[in-house]
């Protein structure tokens, strides 16, 4: 599994918004548990802002 940077995630949300995507799916692994998070279009702006506020290791 590769790691996403905040820059990568920000670019994903920007592209999804530009392309009119309805969802972004992010696969994560934490403490040995794998899961996929589905982020709906209505949350893109908030998640985009989130990438500026925290350090992510995905």
Buried (B, 14 or more C-beta within 10 A) or exposed (E): EEEBEBEEBBBBBEEBBEEEBEEBEBEBEEEEEEEEEEBEEEBBEEBBEBBEEEEBEB
